[in-house]
Amino acid sequence: MRWKKQLLTLTPYQPGKSIESVKKQYNLEQIVKLASNENPFGCSNKVLSALQSNQPGFAIYPDGYMTSLRDSVASFLKVNQDELIFGNGSDNIIQIISRSLLHPGVNTVMATPSFSQYKHNAVIEGAVIREIPLLDGEHDLEKMYAAIDDNTNVVWVCSPNNPTGTYVSKNKLITFLDKVPAHVLVVLDEAYFEYVFADDYYDSIELTRTYPNLIVLRTFSKIYGLASLRVGYGVANRSIIQALEPAREPFNVNSFGQVAAKAALEDQEFVQQCKEKNRQGLNQFYDFCKQQELNYYPSQTNFVLIDINADADKGFQFLLEKGYIVRSGKALGFPSSLRITVGSAEQNEGVLKALGEFLTEQKTAQLSGN
Ligand SMILES: *Cc1c(COP(=O)(O)O)cnc(C)c1O
């Protein structure tokens, strides 16, 4: 068979280790998963009751227009219904954008390290990829702009960025958007938007009014705690949405996801509580890093990237055997760092205690010349 030859260079997405498999392998009673930036507090109780009282039928296809959810998101964001596109997670929207705009002969510009799916989809579509290294953990928008030419179709801006947790400031983003040519779609991936505390952050929805070549991606997987139900959305000028819609599968958001996301949106108190607990959790990590003299990137998300001054896989393995699943920075472009999701206060304390033990062990090994 004549597979696209670029497929042969790709490996499938490597999921974080599952709780069950780690339990078994290391004979542990309790496992804490801090690897995929899921919400440690689950989701709103309103979601659970909405799913009970509006049980969607298993045998019936979902509403392909997401009518009720669309109505809620549109009023929540104060946008028109035709300025929204929904996806089976925002991953799906990244795929729809790539499928719609990328092909051999065009290029796409992105930061590196950043979220892996931009590159993955661009490779599948056969586009040329221009990766611009982060500058102090942040997008280097000047260099990204310089990489744009007549053949550039999409630029990806991940803010706050995964895996560094850093964000693009309002001034820098606006300076950039002012310059990007109209034929280039700028994708602003805001998967962690709801966690942001920074003062100089922008109103991205407002920006979609000023810049007709901007699409903002958001998700119900992170602060809303609905990762398993797969709901994300994009906000953009109507003409962008119209162009993308034919590339969307007709029933790409399942009925349970639609009901759950709508109910989740209605509980902003839950969102605020999670945001505040996350901020306190980040401080637990920062205090530890200061004490241990470890470098980290100040984060606007629910994870933190910590340089442990040691082989990331070694640190990962040590924590795994103590019952904490985190992400090794190796595959993320930071070979001596760990990306750890902020958990509950107790989980944070636990993972930091274990990390402290690892650091002590490393120091002892160094002193004895190993
Ligand atoms: C988690 C994440 C996503 C994907 O979220 P889904 O909506 O679950 O597909 C997209 N972008 C970034 C940067 C993420 O971290």
The ligand as an SDF file (V2000), in Angstrom:
LIG
                    3D

 15 15  0  0  0  0  0  0  0  0999 V2000
   -4.5570   19.7480   26.8600 C   0  0  0  0  0  0  0  0  0  0  0  0
   -4.2580   20.6570   25.7290 C   0  0  0  0  0  0  0  0  0  0  0  0
   -5.0370   20.6770   24.5710 C   0  0  0  0  0  0  0  0  0  0  0  0
   -6.0200   19.5980   24.2130 C   0  0  0  0  0  0  0  0  0  0  0  0
   -7.1220   19.5910   24.9210 O   0  0  0  0  0  0  0  0  0  0  0  0
   -8.3740   18.7090   24.4840 P   0  0  0  0  0  0  0  0  0  0  0  0
   -9.4490   19.7270   24.4320 O   0  0  0  0  0  0  0  0  0  0  0  0
   -8.5330   17.7320   25.5940 O   0  0  0  0  0  0  0  0  0  0  0  0
   -8.1310   18.0590   23.1650 O   0  0  0  0  0  0  0  0  0  0  0  0
   -4.7800   21.6090   23.5830 C   0  0  0  0  0  0  0  0  0  0  0  0
   -3.7710   22.4620   23.7170 N   0  0  0  0  0  0  0  0  0  0  0  0
   -2.9720   22.4620   24.7910 C   0  0  0  0  0  0  0  0  0  0  0  0
   -1.8600   23.4250   24.8730 C   0  0  0  0  0  0  0  0  0  0  0  0
   -3.1750   21.5400   25.8170 C   0  0  0  0  0  0  0  0  0  0  0  0
   -2.3370   21.4980   26.8490 O   0  0  0  0  0  0  0  0  0  0  0  0
  1  2  1  0
  2  3  1  0
  2 14  2  0
  3  4  1  0
  3 10  2  0
  4  5  1  0
  5  6  1  0
  6  7  2  0
  6  8  1  0
  6  9  1  0
 10 11  1  0
 11 12  2  0
 12 13  1  0
 12 14  1  0
 14 15  1  0
M  END
$$$$
